[in-house]
Amino acid sequence: MRALVERGHAEISVRRQCDLLGVNRSGFYYEPVGESQENLWLMRLLDEQYTRTPFYGSRKMTEWLATVGHTVNRKRISRLMELLGIEAVYPKPKLSQPGEGHRIYPYLLRGTTVERINQVWSTDITYIRMTQGFLYLVAVMDWFSRFVLSWSLSLTMEVGFCIEALKRALRRGRPEIFNSDQGSQFTSEKFTGELAERQIAISMDGRGRCMDNIFVERLWRSLKYEEVYLKDYASVPEARVGIERYFRFYNHERLHQSLDYRTPAAIYLA
């Protein structure tokens, strides 16, 4: 659908074309996010350290920043971590923040053996840094094969880009169980409605339970170390090209030890 959007159309604006086609507009507009240069730098540091030590909460992050020359109060770090969408991966009460009135579904994967493609899919959102500002990335993955079924970028954490990625994934197939955390994007009626309409079992875990979505967490770590941290994207199109190239490599070329040195595509598309 994005390919149908025509920039500079004489009669129909890009905004209107996106509305008519049901395409998320965030990928076509980029303005630096309204954070100070200092905060953007702190967010880069927090993202990199969280990728190394996902068990660090705001207290340890604050102490760690002090050791590398950034003395910042914990309240500020807590706000930036919330903006990044990260928190320490250990069990604790009130792990995630679903939207008001959103239904929370039970976790269905405890004791489940995943042994075939399209048995379990999962999704998650991560922060993607840029030279100025940042983006959010959502991906949908098949657990058995580790195949990245779809992904989408956005300037905000609104639900639209998550639904866009979900719909694209569902064009490939239909999972028996769909797992996510309890974030407001995934508990919204618009998102869960897409799954319920297709009679897909909905499973939800808390963001602090690192083992529940570990395959997507590993994907984020690989993406950041092997692509994002090596680049400084200057624009949304540049970020999209780099991430698309990486996911193509990840699916079709990158050998996975856990898959007996096969690629995700060799299993999912077999």
Phi, psi and omega in degrees: 000323181302325182295341181277346180283125184251113177291144176074019179298137186294332187240330185241123180291161176301319180302313181292321178299317179297318179298317181293325183270352182072031182259140177294126184283345189301329181288348184258352180232137176223123172230138179307136180293143188285059174240150179294160178300323179296315180295321178298321178293318177298322179295323176298315180296316180297318180298314181295317181292322178296323177297325178282319186228076183293354179270001178278125172269189184297326180296310181291325177297319179297316179293320179296317179301323179297325181290340179252019170093016180237098179271108185226145180287154186295326181300320179294318180294321178300318180296317181292323177294322177295320177297323178286341182079031182237152172203161183300139183268073171218150183297135176200162182291155177052056187295323185223169186241087175291161178292156181300127178081001180283141179281136176256129181262154181287159176280123188255359190260358180298121180079003181277133174264119180270117189226010179201159178292154179062018173278313179224128168248156175216166182216160177196165179240141175224165180268136177240116183281154176229174178303316174230122180083197184198168179231167170246141180238132173243144177222153174242129186233143170275124185296316187295316184262346187067015182287128176280109186282325180193166177200164180204150179250152177206154174277344182229172179265019178292159192288340188306315183288335176289318178294321177302313180295319180299314182297322178294320179296320183291344174288340179274331184174194182218120180280160173282321181229138175241121185249139176209177171274187185262024178297156186298331179296318187272344177265355181295150180297327179297319182284307182295333179296325177298324181281314181298323180300330181260009179059042176265130179293132184256127181238136180227138175240176176270150182297337182277358183261093192296331185282341185289328182233037191296329182292321177289323177299320177294324177299314180299318181297315179296314181301316185287317180288326187263350182221295191297314183289346178270351184236159170234090182297130181264346183207165177298313179303321179294318178296317181298317180297315182295316181291320178298317178298318181294315181295328175295317176297315182300316182286320193250345184232327186287121180280136182247123180301320181292346178254024182058042177060034170255168176267157175304321181295325181297333179267312185291323184264006182296000000 
